[in-house]
Amino acid sequence: ANTLRVMTEDAAQTYTFKNAVLATGSTPIEIPGFKYSKRVINSTGALSLPEIPKKLVVIGGGYIGMELGTAYANFGTEVTVVEAGDEILAGFEKAMSSVVKRALQKKGNVNIHTKAMAKGVEETETGVKVSFEVKGEIQTVEADYVLVTVGRRPNTQEIGLEQVGVKMTDRGIIEIDEQCRTNVPNIYAIGDIVPGPPLAHKASYEGKVAVEAISGHASAIDYIGIPAVCFTDPELASVGYTKKQAEEA
């Protein structure tokens, strides 16, 4: 593969290349029963609301949901978090995530529901009614907006990867080696479209490794050395092995 065709509103342009780096990013996942609208928003919408909501429901207790939920809680919004897993911030050790959970609960305007399954949303003239299930019981909470942060989908569809034979998982994640090279030797991939958390600094590091590999250097990815940061209140940061990973290594 050495040709790229780019379609614009006006025309199509064709580029030839010796090597290519794919970095098409990702898109917020839309879940059943929560179609995006004026009141049902994703992380992008949460950054451009016309006003500070009085009440906000956050579906998903991962780092995106907790960062945005924390920010709005600090603005004075009453925040309700609905997380399907056992704990919020599952990517961090429980000893760390529990500190954030306690701090948020002390604020007095944050309610966190774990082992809770979001069921649906009903939009009203002034807001939303969100239903979720906890221990077999359906609960309902009213809010101005509901923020859905249950993950992101890689932007790997309909860009011609199948035609050139680039291997992907069922979820559209591109398989790469330690130099970010795909199974097609001159095509590399980085960022949200490859395995690992969708973090900007991870993508930057992968881009550096890919370019160095293309330039002939013996660079390779070492994910253990990439820090993970969550801008909650308090903030969390970690690097290296967790205790469990170290014991299993």
C-alpha positions as CSV (number, residue, x, y, z in Angstrom):
1,A,0.0,0.0,0.0
2,N,1.5,3.4,-1.0
3,T,-1.5,5.5,-2.1
4,L,-3.9,7.6,-0.1
5,R,-7.1,9.1,-1.6
6,V,-8.6,12.0,0.3
7,M,-12.2,13.2,-0.4
8,T,-13.2,16.8,0.3
9,E,-16.4,18.7,-0.4
10,D,-14.9,20.1,-3.6
11,A,-12.7,17.3,-5.0
12,A,-10.5,14.3,-4.4
13,Q,-6.8,14.3,-4.0
14,T,-4.4,11.4,-4.2
15,Y,-1.1,11.2,-2.3
16,T,1.7,8.6,-2.6
17,F,3.8,7.6,0.4
18,K,6.6,5.4,1.4
19,N,5.4,5.0,5.0
20,A,2.1,6.0,6.6
21,V,1.1,6.6,10.3
22,L,-2.6,6.1,11.1
23,A,-3.8,8.4,13.9
24,T,-7.5,8.8,13.2
25,G,-8.6,8.9,16.9
26,S,-11.9,7.8,18.3
27,T,-15.5,8.8,18.8
28,P,-17.6,8.6,22.0
29,I,-19.8,5.4,22.2
30,E,-23.5,5.8,22.1
31,I,-25.3,3.2,24.2
32,P,-28.9,1.9,23.7
33,G,-31.5,4.0,25.3
34,F,-29.3,7.1,25.4
35,K,-29.3,8.6,21.9
36,Y,-27.3,11.8,21.9
37,S,-29.4,15.0,21.8
38,K,-29.5,18.5,23.4
39,R,-29.9,17.0,26.9
40,V,-28.1,13.6,26.3
41,I,-24.5,14.6,25.8
42,N,-21.0,13.1,25.4
43,S,-17.7,14.4,26.7
44,T,-17.4,17.0,23.8
45,G,-20.9,18.4,24.6
46,A,-20.0,18.6,28.3
47,L,-17.2,21.1,27.4
48,S,-19.5,23.4,25.7
49,L,-22.7,23.6,27.7
50,P,-24.4,27.1,27.6
51,E,-24.8,27.2,31.4
52,I,-23.7,25.4,34.5
53,P,-26.3,22.8,35.2
54,K,-28.0,22.5,38.6
55,K,-28.1,18.7,38.3
56,L,-26.0,16.3,36.1
57,V,-26.2,12.6,35.7
58,V,-22.9,10.9,34.6
59,I,-23.2,7.4,33.0
60,G,-19.8,5.8,33.5
61,G,-17.3,6.1,36.3
62,G,-14.1,6.0,34.3
63,Y,-11.6,8.7,34.1
64,I,-13.5,10.9,31.6
65,G,-16.7,10.7,33.6
66,M,-15.1,11.3,36.9
67,E,-12.9,14.2,35.6
68,L,-15.9,16.0,34.2
69,G,-18.2,15.1,37.0
70,T,-15.6,16.4,39.5
71,A,-15.3,19.7,37.5
72,Y,-19.1,20.3,37.6
73,A,-19.3,19.3,41.2
74,N,-16.7,22.0,42.0
75,F,-18.9,24.5,40.0
76,G,-21.7,23.6,42.4
77,T,-23.6,21.1,40.3
78,E,-25.4,18.2,42.0
79,V,-23.8,15.2,40.3
80,T,-25.1,11.6,40.2
81,V,-22.6,9.0,38.9
82,V,-24.0,5.6,37.6
83,E,-21.2,3.0,37.2
84,A,-21.8,-0.6,36.2
85,G,-18.6,-1.9,37.7
86,D,-17.7,-2.6,41.3
87,E,-15.7,0.6,41.7
88,I,-15.2,4.0,40.0
89,L,-11.9,4.6,38.2
90,A,-11.3,0.9,37.7
91,G,-8.0,1.6,35.9
92,F,-6.4,2.6,39.2
93,E,-5.8,0.5,42.3
94,K,-8.7,0.6,44.8
95,A,-6.5,2.2,47.4
96,M,-6.2,5.2,45.1
97,S,-9.8,5.3,43.6
98,S,-11.3,5.1,47.1
99,V,-9.6,8.3,48.1
100,V,-11.3,10.1,45.2
101,K,-14.6,8.5,46.1
102,R,-14.5,9.6,49.7
103,A,-13.4,13.1,48.7
104,L,-16.3,13.5,46.3
105,Q,-18.8,12.2,48.8
106,K,-17.6,14.7,51.4
107,K,-18.5,17.5,49.0
108,G,-22.1,16.8,49.7
109,N,-23.3,17.3,46.2
110,V,-22.0,14.0,44.6
111,N,-23.9,10.7,44.7
112,I,-22.1,7.6,43.4
113,H,-23.9,4.4,42.5
114,T,-21.7,1.4,41.7
115,K,-23.0,-2.0,40.3
116,A,-25.7,0.1,38.7
117,M,-27.0,-0.4,35.2
118,A,-28.3,2.5,33.2
119,K,-31.7,1.7,31.7
120,G,-32.9,4.7,29.8
121,V,-33.7,8.4,29.7
122,E,-36.8,10.4,29.2
123,E,-36.4,14.0,28.0
124,T,-38.7,16.6,29.4
125,E,-39.1,20.3,28.5
126,T,-36.6,21.3,31.2
127,G,-34.3,18.3,31.5
128,V,-34.1,14.5,31.7
129,K,-35.3,11.6,33.8
130,V,-32.7,8.9,34.0
131,S,-33.5,5.4,35.2
132,F,-31.0,2.8,36.4
133,E,-31.1,-0.5,38.2
134,V,-29.3,-1.2,41.5
135,K,-29.6,-4.6,43.2
136,G,-32.7,-5.4,41.1
137,E,-34.5,-2.1,42.0
138,I,-35.2,0.6,39.4
139,Q,-34.3,4.1,40.5
140,T,-35.0,7.4,38.8
141,V,-33.2,10.7,39.0
142,E,-34.0,14.0,37.4
143,A,-31.4,16.3,36.0
144,D,-30.7,19.1,33.5
145,Y,-28.4,16.9,31.4
146,V,-27.1,13.3,31.3
147,L,-23.5,12.8,30.3
148,V,-22.6,9.4,28.7
149,T,-19.0,8.4,29.2
150,V,-18.8,4.7,28.7
151,G,-15.9,4.5,26.4
152,R,-14.8,5.5,22.9
153,R,-14.9,3.7,19.5
154,P,-11.8,3.8,17.2
155,N,-12.2,5.6,13.9
156,T,-11.1,2.8,11.7
157,Q,-14.2,2.1,9.7
158,E,-14.7,3.1,6.0
159,I,-11.2,4.4,5.5
160,G,-10.0,1.5,3.3
161,L,-8.0,-0.5,5.9
162,E,-9.8,-3.8,4.9
163,Q,-8.7,-3.3,1.2
164,V,-5.0,-3.1,2.1
165,G,-5.3,-6.0,4.6
166,V,-4.6,-4.2,7.9
167,K,-5.6,-6.5,10.7
168,M,-8.1,-5.3,13.3
169,T,-10.0,-6.8,16.2
170,D,-13.8,-7.2,16.2
171,R,-13.9,-3.8,17.9
172,G,-11.9,-2.1,15.2
173,I,-8.7,-1.9,17.2
174,I,-5.6,-2.2,14.9
175,E,-3.0,-4.8,15.9
176,I,0.5,-3.4,16.1
177,D,4.0,-4.7,17.1
178,E,6.4,-3.0,19.6
179,Q,7.3,-0.4,17.0
180,C,3.6,0.5,16.2
181,R,3.9,-1.3,12.9
182,T,0.8,-3.0,11.6
183,N,0.9,-6.3,9.7
184,V,1.3,-4.2,6.5
185,P,5.0,-3.4,6.8
186,N,4.9,0.3,5.7
187,I,1.7,1.2,7.7
188,Y,1.9,2.2,11.3
189,A,-0.8,3.1,13.8
190,I,-0.9,5.1,17.0
191,G,-3.3,6.5,19.6
192,D,-6.9,5.6,20.3
193,I,-7.0,3.1,17.3
194,V,-4.5,0.7,18.9
195,P,-4.6,-1.3,22.1
196,G,-4.4,0.6,25.5
197,P,-6.1,3.5,27.1
198,P,-7.1,6.5,24.9
199,L,-4.6,8.9,26.5
200,A,-3.1,11.8,24.5
201,H,0.4,11.4,26.0
202,K,0.3,7.7,25.2
203,A,-0.5,8.6,21.5
204,S,2.4,11.1,21.5
205,Y,4.8,8.5,22.7
206,E,3.6,6.0,20.2
207,G,4.0,8.6,17.4
208,K,7.6,9.2,18.5
209,V,8.3,5.5,18.5
210,A,6.7,5.0,15.0
211,V,8.7,7.9,13.5
212,E,11.9,6.7,15.0
213,A,11.2,3.2,13.6
214,I,10.5,4.5,10.2
215,S,13.8,6.4,10.4
216,G,15.7,3.2,11.1
217,H,16.2,3.4,14.8
218,A,15.7,0.4,17.1
219,S,12.9,2.1,19.1
220,A,10.3,0.0,20.9
221,I,7.3,0.8,23.1
222,D,7.5,0.3,26.9
223,Y,4.0,0.9,28.2
224,I,5.1,0.4,31.8
225,G,6.9,3.7,31.6
226,I,3.9,5.7,30.5
227,P,2.2,7.5,33.4
228,A,-1.6,7.5,33.9
229,V,-3.2,10.7,35.2
230,C,-6.7,11.5,36.3
231,F,-7.6,15.1,36.9
232,T,-10.2,14.5,39.7
233,D,-10.1,16.3,43.1
234,P,-7.7,15.1,44.4
235,E,-5.8,14.2,41.3
236,L,-4.4,10.7,40.7
237,A,-1.2,9.7,39.0
238,S,0.6,6.4,38.6
239,V,3.5,4.9,36.7
240,G,4.9,1.4,36.5
241,Y,3.5,-1.8,37.8
242,T,0.5,-2.0,40.2
243,K,1.0,-4.2,43.2
244,K,-1.0,-7.0,41.6
245,Q,1.0,-6.7,38.3
246,A,4.3,-6.9,40.2
247,E,3.2,-10.0,42.1
248,E,2.2,-11.7,38.8
249,A,5.3,-10.6,36.9
